[in-house]
Amino acid sequence: MDFGIRGKWAVVCGASKGLGYGCAEALAGEGVNLVINARTGAALEEAATRLRAKGVTVHAVACDIATEAGRKAVLAAAPQVDILVNNAGGPPPGDFRTFTREDWLKAIDAKMLTPIELIKATLDPMIERKWGRIVNITSSAVKAPIDILALSNGARSGLTGFVAGAARKVAVHNVTINNLLPGMFYTDRLKNNFITQAKNANTDVAAAEKARLSTIPAGRFGTAEEFGQMCAYMCSSQASYFTGQNVLIDGGAYPGTF
């Protein structure tokens, strides 16, 4: 299927590795030009080199997207933004009793306010062109909170509430805003969570990983590649009637009907 987005420009945040890279790779495969962002310059440039091999233009901007200067640099690198993929590594796990006010403010700034600022900066031009796709990578914890991810649970739920209202105000202009909720994908983030879980449970990392794997009906962890393919579809021309949704991709781990 041709997704009808060849030649468009996408900004993909947190794209040096993991789920962000998976999204950038899938979009590049559809002929989308990219501005990719991450904080680590060397890893980001390596990712850009791999993506350019797909025949698209790729600008790599190494910066902290949670800063105003970082956002300006990323947006300035794109001739226009047709597609925005908001993504950033999750806040540290832990017992909520140990988190300070500064920890909470940092999480909210990075996982809620930064995506909102990027949406605000790109939305009106999308409306003028009568075409735009925004995908926020959040977490399955939005639907089923995970006890050690209190910072993520709170900040990402705030973004979800914002999107629920904003998406419905712009749908008439062929601009969609959706959230993509990853479950357990075998990324560095998940591996670090296993270390924390093992420490809290006084067990080893392999046991923590095995225990978590047993909760996934698919019998495996997800891959960044398949996550990216879902993101690319949500950015397609075919997905124009699909907005304001929270798309859970977790191998069937969430037990609810809705």
ChimeraX commands (.cxc) that place a marker at each C-alpha (Angstrom):
marker #1 position 0.00,0.00,0.00 radius 0.5
marker #1 position 1.23,3.47,-0.91 radius 0.5
marker #1 position 0.65,5.68,2.13 radius 0.5
marker #1 position 0.54,8.83,-0.02 radius 0.5
marker #1 position 3.15,10.73,1.99 radius 0.5
marker #1 position 6.18,10.55,-0.31 radius 0.5
marker #1 position 8.03,13.87,-0.40 radius 0.5
marker #1 position 6.48,15.22,2.80 radius 0.5
marker #1 position 8.57,16.42,5.73 radius 0.5
marker #1 position 8.48,14.87,9.19 radius 0.5
marker #1 position 10.03,15.89,12.48 radius 0.5
marker #1 position 10.74,12.83,14.61 radius 0.5
marker #1 position 11.98,13.41,18.15 radius 0.5
marker #1 position 14.10,10.96,20.11 radius 0.5
marker #1 position 15.04,9.27,16.86 radius 0.5
marker #1 position 18.61,8.09,17.40 radius 0.5
marker #1 position 17.47,4.65,18.56 radius 0.5
marker #1 position 14.55,2.67,19.92 radius 0.5
marker #1 position 10.96,3.46,19.07 radius 0.5
marker #1 position 11.75,6.91,17.70 radius 0.5
marker #1 position 14.22,5.44,15.24 radius 0.5
marker #1 position 11.68,2.79,14.30 radius 0.5
marker #1 position 9.21,5.54,13.38 radius 0.5
marker #1 position 11.81,7.50,11.41 radius 0.5
marker #1 position 12.85,4.36,9.54 radius 0.5
marker #1 position 9.28,3.48,8.58 radius 0.5
marker #1 position 8.56,7.03,7.39 radius 0.5
marker #1 position 11.78,7.08,5.37 radius 0.5
marker #1 position 10.66,3.84,3.78 radius 0.5
marker #1 position 7.56,5.71,2.58 radius 0.5
marker #1 position 9.71,8.42,1.01 radius 0.5
marker #1 position 9.28,11.00,3.76 radius 0.5
marker #1 position 12.11,13.51,4.32 radius 0.5
marker #1 position 13.16,13.80,7.93 radius 0.5
marker #1 position 14.41,16.09,10.64 radius 0.5
marker #1 position 15.51,13.81,13.45 radius 0.5
marker #1 position 16.44,14.83,16.93 radius 0.5
marker #1 position 18.18,13.37,19.98 radius 0.5
marker #1 position 20.59,14.65,22.60 radius 0.5
marker #1 position 23.56,12.47,21.66 radius 0.5
marker #1 position 25.16,13.76,18.47 radius 0.5
marker #1 position 27.22,10.72,17.49 radius 0.5
marker #1 position 24.36,8.24,17.80 radius 0.5
marker #1 position 22.03,10.63,15.99 radius 0.5
marker #1 position 24.39,11.06,13.05 radius 0.5
marker #1 position 24.80,7.28,12.77 radius 0.5
marker #1 position 21.02,6.96,12.61 radius 0.5
marker #1 position 20.84,9.74,9.99 radius 0.5
marker #1 position 23.39,7.94,7.81 radius 0.5
marker #1 position 21.32,4.74,7.84 radius 0.5
marker #1 position 18.14,6.67,7.03 radius 0.5
marker #1 position 19.73,8.60,4.13 radius 0.5
marker #1 position 20.51,5.25,2.52 radius 0.5
marker #1 position 16.76,4.96,1.90 radius 0.5
marker #1 position 16.98,7.85,-0.56 radius 0.5
marker #1 position 15.43,10.63,1.51 radius 0.5
marker #1 position 16.79,13.89,2.86 radius 0.5
marker #1 position 17.65,13.73,6.54 radius 0.5
marker #1 position 18.70,16.61,8.78 radius 0.5
marker #1 position 20.04,15.61,12.20 radius 0.5
marker #1 position 19.73,18.15,15.01 radius 0.5
marker #1 position 21.38,17.14,18.27 radius 0.5
marker #1 position 19.82,19.08,21.15 radius 0.5
marker #1 position 17.52,18.83,24.13 radius 0.5
marker #1 position 14.03,19.09,22.68 radius 0.5
marker #1 position 12.71,20.00,26.13 radius 0.5
marker #1 position 14.38,23.42,25.83 radius 0.5
marker #1 position 13.06,26.37,23.85 radius 0.5
marker #1 position 16.37,26.67,21.99 radius 0.5
marker #1 position 16.28,23.00,21.08 radius 0.5
marker #1 position 12.76,23.20,19.70 radius 0.5
marker #1 position 13.62,26.25,17.63 radius 0.5
marker #1 position 16.66,24.51,16.15 radius 0.5
marker #1 position 14.69,21.41,15.21 radius 0.5
marker #1 position 11.82,23.34,13.63 radius 0.5
marker #1 position 14.20,25.62,11.73 radius 0.5
marker #1 position 15.78,22.59,10.06 radius 0.5
marker #1 position 12.54,21.62,8.29 radius 0.5
marker #1 position 11.25,23.49,5.21 radius 0.5
marker #1 position 7.81,22.68,6.60 radius 0.5
marker #1 position 6.40,20.16,9.05 radius 0.5
marker #1 position 3.74,17.91,7.57 radius 0.5
marker #1 position 4.24,15.16,10.14 radius 0.5
marker #1 position 5.24,15.55,13.79 radius 0.5
marker #1 position 6.21,12.57,15.93 radius 0.5
marker #1 position 6.61,13.60,19.55 radius 0.5
marker #1 position 8.81,11.24,21.51 radius 0.5
marker #1 position 11.21,11.35,24.41 radius 0.5
marker #1 position 12.69,8.80,26.77 radius 0.5
marker #1 position 10.60,8.14,29.83 radius 0.5
marker #1 position 11.31,9.61,33.26 radius 0.5
marker #1 position 13.23,7.39,35.69 radius 0.5
marker #1 position 11.30,4.62,37.44 radius 0.5
marker #1 position 11.07,4.36,41.20 radius 0.5
marker #1 position 8.91,4.68,44.30 radius 0.5
marker #1 position 6.86,7.89,44.10 radius 0.5
marker #1 position 7.85,8.67,47.70 radius 0.5
marker #1 position 11.38,9.32,46.54 radius 0.5
marker #1 position 10.48,11.86,43.84 radius 0.5
marker #1 position 10.93,15.54,44.55 radius 0.5
marker #1 position 8.88,18.45,43.23 radius 0.5
marker #1 position 11.69,19.10,40.75 radius 0.5
marker #1 position 11.41,15.50,39.49 radius 0.5
marker #1 position 7.71,16.03,38.83 radius 0.5
marker #1 position 8.19,19.37,37.11 radius 0.5
marker #1 position 10.94,17.95,34.90 radius 0.5
marker #1 position 8.73,15.02,33.87 radius 0.5
marker #1 position 5.76,17.26,33.11 radius 0.5
marker #1 position 7.92,19.68,31.14 radius 0.5
marker #1 position 9.46,16.95,28.99 radius 0.5
marker #1 position 6.52,14.58,28.53 radius 0.5
marker #1 position 3.57,16.96,28.47 radius 0.5
marker #1 position 4.54,20.60,27.90 radius 0.5
marker #1 position 7.25,19.98,25.28 radius 0.5
marker #1 position 4.92,18.01,22.96 radius 0.5
marker #1 position 2.26,20.68,23.43 radius 0.5
marker #1 position 4.74,23.42,22.48 radius 0.5
marker #1 position 5.73,21.51,19.32 radius 0.5
marker #1 position 2.08,20.97,18.43 radius 0.5
marker #1 position 1.40,24.67,18.94 radius 0.5
marker #1 position 4.31,25.60,16.68 radius 0.5
marker #1 position 3.29,23.33,13.80 radius 0.5
marker #1 position -0.50,23.10,13.93 radius 0.5
marker #1 position -1.59,26.32,12.21 radius 0.5
marker #1 position 0.62,25.80,9.12 radius 0.5
marker #1 position -0.84,22.29,8.85 radius 0.5
marker #1 position -4.34,23.77,9.00 radius 0.5
marker #1 position -3.46,26.28,6.27 radius 0.5
marker #1 position -2.20,23.46,4.01 radius 0.5
marker #1 position -5.23,21.29,4.86 radius 0.5
marker #1 position -2.95,18.38,5.70 radius 0.5
marker #1 position -1.14,17.32,8.85 radius 0.5
marker #1 position -0.39,14.31,11.02 radius 0.5
marker #1 position 0.72,14.43,14.65 radius 0.5
marker #1 position 1.57,11.28,16.59 radius 0.5
marker #1 position 2.55,11.39,20.24 radius 0.5
marker #1 position 4.42,8.36,21.55 radius 0.5
marker #1 position 3.15,7.95,25.10 radius 0.5
marker #1 position 2.87,4.64,26.98 radius 0.5
marker #1 position 0.56,1.74,27.73 radius 0.5
marker #1 position 0.75,3.09,31.30 radius 0.5
marker #1 position -1.77,5.73,30.22 radius 0.5
marker #1 position -4.38,2.95,30.15 radius 0.5
marker #1 position -2.92,0.66,32.80 radius 0.5
marker #1 position -0.58,2.57,35.15 radius 0.5
marker #1 position 2.64,0.83,36.17 radius 0.5
marker #1 position 3.51,1.36,39.82 radius 0.5
marker #1 position 7.21,2.13,39.34 radius 0.5
marker #1 position 6.49,4.64,36.54 radius 0.5
marker #1 position 4.62,7.27,38.55 radius 0.5
marker #1 position 6.31,10.20,36.78 radius 0.5
marker #1 position 5.43,8.81,33.38 radius 0.5
marker #1 position 1.89,7.84,34.41 radius 0.5
marker #1 position 1.11,11.39,35.48 radius 0.5
marker #1 position 2.84,13.44,32.79 radius 0.5
marker #1 position 1.72,11.34,29.84 radius 0.5
marker #1 position -1.86,11.22,31.09 radius 0.5
marker #1 position -1.84,15.01,31.09 radius 0.5
marker #1 position -0.79,15.07,27.44 radius 0.5
marker #1 position -3.49,12.52,26.63 radius 0.5
marker #1 position -6.16,14.77,28.10 radius 0.5
marker #1 position -4.92,17.74,26.09 radius 0.5
marker #1 position -4.94,15.77,22.83 radius 0.5
marker #1 position -8.50,14.59,23.43 radius 0.5
marker #1 position -9.71,18.17,23.12 radius 0.5
marker #1 position -7.28,19.55,20.55 radius 0.5
marker #1 position -7.69,16.72,18.03 radius 0.5
marker #1 position -11.39,17.33,17.65 radius 0.5
marker #1 position -10.97,21.04,16.99 radius 0.5
marker #1 position -8.71,20.53,13.97 radius 0.5
marker #1 position -10.07,17.36,12.35 radius 0.5
marker #1 position -12.16,19.37,9.88 radius 0.5
marker #1 position -8.91,20.68,8.36 radius 0.5
marker #1 position -7.54,17.18,7.57 radius 0.5
marker #1 position -5.15,17.44,10.50 radius 0.5
marker #1 position -5.12,14.47,12.85 radius 0.5
marker #1 position -3.62,14.10,16.32 radius 0.5
marker #1 position -3.30,10.65,17.84 radius 0.5
marker #1 position -1.35,8.91,20.58 radius 0.5
marker #1 position 0.57,5.67,20.11 radius 0.5
marker #1 position 0.87,3.69,23.34 radius 0.5
marker #1 position 3.71,1.17,23.40 radius 0.5
marker #1 position 3.64,-1.78,25.73 radius 0.5
marker #1 position 6.81,-3.78,26.25 radius 0.5
marker #1 position 9.26,-3.25,23.41 radius 0.5
marker #1 position 12.80,-4.54,23.83 radius 0.5
marker #1 position 14.52,-1.18,24.05 radius 0.5
marker #1 position 17.11,0.24,26.43 radius 0.5
marker #1 position 14.27,1.79,28.40 radius 0.5
marker #1 position 12.67,-1.61,29.06 radius 0.5
marker #1 position 16.01,-3.16,29.98 radius 0.5
marker #1 position 16.60,-0.42,32.55 radius 0.5
marker #1 position 13.15,-1.03,34.00 radius 0.5
marker #1 position 14.04,-4.68,34.49 radius 0.5
marker #1 position 17.09,-3.63,36.48 radius 0.5
marker #1 position 14.91,-1.48,38.75 radius 0.5
marker #1 position 12.30,-4.21,39.14 radius 0.5
marker #1 position 14.95,-6.79,40.00 radius 0.5
marker #1 position 16.42,-4.48,42.62 radius 0.5
marker #1 position 13.02,-3.77,44.19 radius 0.5
marker #1 position 12.09,-7.46,44.24 radius 0.5
marker #1 position 15.53,-8.59,45.41 radius 0.5
marker #1 position 15.90,-10.89,42.42 radius 0.5
marker #1 position 18.03,-10.99,39.28 radius 0.5
marker #1 position 17.37,-9.20,36.00 radius 0.5
marker #1 position 16.74,-12.42,34.05 radius 0.5
marker #1 position 13.99,-13.39,36.48 radius 0.5
marker #1 position 12.39,-9.94,36.23 radius 0.5
marker #1 position 12.45,-10.16,32.43 radius 0.5
marker #1 position 10.96,-13.66,32.44 radius 0.5
marker #1 position 8.19,-12.60,34.80 radius 0.5
marker #1 position 7.25,-9.67,32.59 radius 0.5
marker #1 position 7.37,-11.76,29.42 radius 0.5
marker #1 position 4.87,-14.18,30.95 radius 0.5
marker #1 position 2.26,-11.38,31.01 radius 0.5
marker #1 position 2.30,-10.88,27.23 radius 0.5
marker #1 position -0.14,-13.09,25.31 radius 0.5
marker #1 position 1.98,-12.74,22.15 radius 0.5
marker #1 position 4.79,-14.47,24.02 radius 0.5
marker #1 position 7.45,-11.94,23.05 radius 0.5
marker #1 position 8.51,-8.34,23.37 radius 0.5
marker #1 position 7.76,-5.94,20.52 radius 0.5
marker #1 position 10.27,-4.61,18.01 radius 0.5
marker #1 position 10.97,-1.01,17.08 radius 0.5
marker #1 position 10.41,-1.90,13.43 radius 0.5
marker #1 position 6.79,-3.01,13.90 radius 0.5
marker #1 position 6.10,-0.06,16.15 radius 0.5
marker #1 position 7.37,2.28,13.45 radius 0.5
marker #1 position 5.14,0.67,10.84 radius 0.5
marker #1 position 2.09,1.40,12.96 radius 0.5
marker #1 position 3.25,5.00,13.34 radius 0.5
marker #1 position 3.72,5.35,9.58 radius 0.5
marker #1 position 0.16,4.17,8.94 radius 0.5
marker #1 position -1.18,6.71,11.44 radius 0.5
marker #1 position 0.68,9.37,9.41 radius 0.5
marker #1 position -0.68,8.15,6.08 radius 0.5
marker #1 position -3.20,9.81,3.81 radius 0.5
marker #1 position -5.45,6.81,4.39 radius 0.5
marker #1 position -5.68,7.63,8.11 radius 0.5
marker #1 position -7.46,10.96,7.56 radius 0.5
marker #1 position -10.64,9.81,9.38 radius 0.5
marker #1 position -8.70,8.58,12.39 radius 0.5
marker #1 position -8.07,11.16,15.10 radius 0.5
marker #1 position -8.16,11.72,18.86 radius 0.5
marker #1 position -7.37,8.08,19.49 radius 0.5
marker #1 position -5.07,6.20,21.86 radius 0.5
marker #1 position -3.67,3.24,19.97 radius 0.5
marker #1 position -2.36,0.51,22.25 radius 0.5
marker #1 position 0.31,-1.76,20.77 radius 0.5
marker #1 position 1.30,-4.25,23.45 radius 0.5
marker #1 position 0.97,-7.83,22.21 radius 0.5
marker #1 position -2.36,-8.21,23.99 radius 0.5
marker #1 position -1.03,-7.47,27.49 radius 0.5
marker #1 position -3.76,-5.00,28.43 radius 0.5
marker #1 position -6.61,-7.17,29.81 radius 0.5
marker #1 position -9.53,-4.78,29.36 radius 0.5
marker #1 position -12.26,-4.75,26.73 radius 0.5
marker #1 position -11.99,-0.98,26.16 radius 0.5
marker link #1:1,2 radius 0.2
marker link #1:2,3 radius 0.2
marker link #1:3,4 radius 0.2
marker link #1:4,5 radius 0.2
marker link #1:5,6 radius 0.2
marker link #1:6,7 radius 0.2
marker link #1:7,8 radius 0.2
marker link #1:8,9 radius 0.2
marker link #1:9,10 radius 0.2
marker link #1:10,11 radius 0.2
marker link #1:11,12 radius 0.2
marker link #1:12,13 radius 0.2
marker link #1:13,14 radius 0.2
marker link #1:14,15 radius 0.2
marker link #1:15,16 radius 0.2
marker link #1:16,17 radius 0.2
marker link #1:17,18 radius 0.2
marker link #1:18,19 radius 0.2
marker link #1:19,20 radius 0.2
marker link #1:20,21 radius 0.2
marker link #1:21,22 radius 0.2
marker link #1:22,23 radius 0.2
marker link #1:23,24 radius 0.2
marker link #1:24,25 radius 0.2
marker link #1:25,26 radius 0.2
marker link #1:26,27 radius 0.2
marker link #1:27,28 radius 0.2
marker link #1:28,29 radius 0.2
marker link #1:29,30 radius 0.2
marker link #1:30,31 radius 0.2
marker link #1:31,32 radius 0.2
marker link #1:32,33 radius 0.2
marker link #1:33,34 radius 0.2
marker link #1:34,35 radius 0.2
marker link #1:35,36 radius 0.2
marker link #1:36,37 radius 0.2
marker link #1:37,38 radius 0.2
marker link #1:38,39 radius 0.2
marker link #1:39,40 radius 0.2
marker link #1:40,41 radius 0.2
marker link #1:41,42 radius 0.2
marker link #1:42,43 radius 0.2
marker link #1:43,44 radius 0.2
marker link #1:44,45 radius 0.2
marker link #1:45,46 radius 0.2
marker link #1:46,47 radius 0.2
marker link #1:47,48 radius 0.2
marker link #1:48,49 radius 0.2
marker link #1:49,50 radius 0.2
marker link #1:50,51 radius 0.2
marker link #1:51,52 radius 0.2
marker link #1:52,53 radius 0.2
marker link #1:53,54 radius 0.2
marker link #1:54,55 radius 0.2
marker link #1:55,56 radius 0.2
marker link #1:56,57 radius 0.2
marker link #1:57,58 radius 0.2
marker link #1:58,59 radius 0.2
marker link #1:59,60 radius 0.2
marker link #1:60,61 radius 0.2
marker link #1:61,62 radius 0.2
marker link #1:62,63 radius 0.2
marker link #1:63,64 radius 0.2
marker link #1:64,65 radius 0.2
marker link #1:65,66 radius 0.2
marker link #1:66,67 radius 0.2
marker link #1:67,68 radius 0.2
marker link #1:68,69 radius 0.2
marker link #1:69,70 radius 0.2
marker link #1:70,71 radius 0.2
marker link #1:71,72 radius 0.2
marker link #1:72,73 radius 0.2
marker link #1:73,74 radius 0.2
marker link #1:74,75 radius 0.2
marker link #1:75,76 radius 0.2
marker link #1:76,77 radius 0.2
marker link #1:77,78 radius 0.2
marker link #1:78,79 radius 0.2
marker link #1:79,80 radius 0.2
marker link #1:80,81 radius 0.2
marker link #1:81,82 radius 0.2
marker link #1:82,83 radius 0.2
marker link #1:83,84 radius 0.2
marker link #1:84,85 radius 0.2
marker link #1:85,86 radius 0.2
marker link #1:86,87 radius 0.2
marker link #1:87,88 radius 0.2
marker link #1:88,89 radius 0.2
marker link #1:89,90 radius 0.2
marker link #1:90,91 radius 0.2
marker link #1:91,92 radius 0.2
marker link #1:92,93 radius 0.2
marker link #1:93,94 radius 0.2
marker link #1:94,95 radius 0.2
marker link #1:95,96 radius 0.2
marker link #1:96,97 radius 0.2
marker link #1:97,98 radius 0.2
marker link #1:98,99 radius 0.2
marker link #1:99,100 radius 0.2
marker link #1:100,101 radius 0.2
marker link #1:101,102 radius 0.2
marker link #1:102,103 radius 0.2
marker link #1:103,104 radius 0.2
marker link #1:104,105 radius 0.2
marker link #1:105,106 radius 0.2
marker link #1:106,107 radius 0.2
marker link #1:107,108 radius 0.2
marker link #1:108,109 radius 0.2
marker link #1:109,110 radius 0.2
marker link #1:110,111 radius 0.2
marker link #1:111,112 radius 0.2
marker link #1:112,113 radius 0.2
marker link #1:113,114 radius 0.2
marker link #1:114,115 radius 0.2
marker link #1:115,116 radius 0.2
marker link #1:116,117 radius 0.2
marker link #1:117,118 radius 0.2
marker link #1:118,119 radius 0.2
marker link #1:119,120 radius 0.2
marker link #1:120,121 radius 0.2
marker link #1:121,122 radius 0.2
marker link #1:122,123 radius 0.2
marker link #1:123,124 radius 0.2
marker link #1:124,125 radius 0.2
marker link #1:125,126 radius 0.2
marker link #1:126,127 radius 0.2
marker link #1:127,128 radius 0.2
marker link #1:128,129 radius 0.2
marker link #1:129,130 radius 0.2
marker link #1:130,131 radius 0.2
marker link #1:131,132 radius 0.2
marker link #1:132,133 radius 0.2
marker link #1:133,134 radius 0.2
marker link #1:134,135 radius 0.2
marker link #1:135,136 radius 0.2
marker link #1:136,137 radius 0.2
marker link #1:137,138 radius 0.2
marker link #1:138,139 radius 0.2
marker link #1:139,140 radius 0.2
marker link #1:140,141 radius 0.2
marker link #1:141,142 radius 0.2
marker link #1:142,143 radius 0.2
marker link #1:143,144 radius 0.2
marker link #1:144,145 radius 0.2
marker link #1:145,146 radius 0.2
marker link #1:146,147 radius 0.2
marker link #1:147,148 radius 0.2
marker link #1:148,149 radius 0.2
marker link #1:149,150 radius 0.2
marker link #1:150,151 radius 0.2
marker link #1:151,152 radius 0.2
marker link #1:152,153 radius 0.2
marker link #1:153,154 radius 0.2
marker link #1:154,155 radius 0.2
marker link #1:155,156 radius 0.2
marker link #1:156,157 radius 0.2
marker link #1:157,158 radius 0.2
marker link #1:158,159 radius 0.2
marker link #1:159,160 radius 0.2
marker link #1:160,161 radius 0.2
marker link #1:161,162 radius 0.2
marker link #1:162,163 radius 0.2
marker link #1:163,164 radius 0.2
marker link #1:164,165 radius 0.2
marker link #1:165,166 radius 0.2
marker link #1:166,167 radius 0.2
marker link #1:167,168 radius 0.2
marker link #1:168,169 radius 0.2
marker link #1:169,170 radius 0.2
marker link #1:170,171 radius 0.2
marker link #1:171,172 radius 0.2
marker link #1:172,173 radius 0.2
marker link #1:173,174 radius 0.2
marker link #1:174,175 radius 0.2
marker link #1:175,176 radius 0.2
marker link #1:176,177 radius 0.2
marker link #1:177,178 radius 0.2
marker link #1:178,179 radius 0.2
marker link #1:179,180 radius 0.2
marker link #1:180,181 radius 0.2
marker link #1:181,182 radius 0.2
marker link #1:182,183 radius 0.2
marker link #1:183,184 radius 0.2
marker link #1:184,185 radius 0.2
marker link #1:185,186 radius 0.2
marker link #1:186,187 radius 0.2
marker link #1:187,188 radius 0.2
marker link #1:188,189 radius 0.2
marker link #1:189,190 radius 0.2
marker link #1:190,191 radius 0.2
marker link #1:191,192 radius 0.2
marker link #1:192,193 radius 0.2
marker link #1:193,194 radius 0.2
marker link #1:194,195 radius 0.2
marker link #1:195,196 radius 0.2
marker link #1:196,197 radius 0.2
marker link #1:197,198 radius 0.2
marker link #1:198,199 radius 0.2
marker link #1:199,200 radius 0.2
marker link #1:200,201 radius 0.2
marker link #1:201,202 radius 0.2
marker link #1:202,203 radius 0.2
marker link #1:203,204 radius 0.2
marker link #1:204,205 radius 0.2
marker link #1:205,206 radius 0.2
marker link #1:206,207 radius 0.2
marker link #1:207,208 radius 0.2
marker link #1:208,209 radius 0.2
marker link #1:209,210 radius 0.2
marker link #1:210,211 radius 0.2
marker link #1:211,212 radius 0.2
marker link #1:212,213 radius 0.2
marker link #1:213,214 radius 0.2
marker link #1:214,215 radius 0.2
marker link #1:215,216 radius 0.2
marker link #1:216,217 radius 0.2
marker link #1:217,218 radius 0.2
marker link #1:218,219 radius 0.2
marker link #1:219,220 radius 0.2
marker link #1:220,221 radius 0.2
marker link #1:221,222 radius 0.2
marker link #1:222,223 radius 0.2
marker link #1:223,224 radius 0.2
marker link #1:224,225 radius 0.2
marker link #1:225,226 radius 0.2
marker link #1:226,227 radius 0.2
marker link #1:227,228 radius 0.2
marker link #1:228,229 radius 0.2
marker link #1:229,230 radius 0.2
marker link #1:230,231 radius 0.2
marker link #1:231,232 radius 0.2
marker link #1:232,233 radius 0.2
marker link #1:233,234 radius 0.2
marker link #1:234,235 radius 0.2
marker link #1:235,236 radius 0.2
marker link #1:236,237 radius 0.2
marker link #1:237,238 radius 0.2
marker link #1:238,239 radius 0.2
marker link #1:239,240 radius 0.2
marker link #1:240,241 radius 0.2
marker link #1:241,242 radius 0.2
marker link #1:242,243 radius 0.2
marker link #1:243,244 radius 0.2
marker link #1:244,245 radius 0.2
marker link #1:245,246 radius 0.2
marker link #1:246,247 radius 0.2
marker link #1:247,248 radius 0.2
marker link #1:248,249 radius 0.2
marker link #1:249,250 radius 0.2
marker link #1:250,251 radius 0.2
marker link #1:251,252 radius 0.2
marker link #1:252,253 radius 0.2
marker link #1:253,254 radius 0.2
marker link #1:254,255 radius 0.2
marker link #1:255,256 radius 0.2
marker link #1:256,257 radius 0.2
marker link #1:257,258 radius 0.2
view
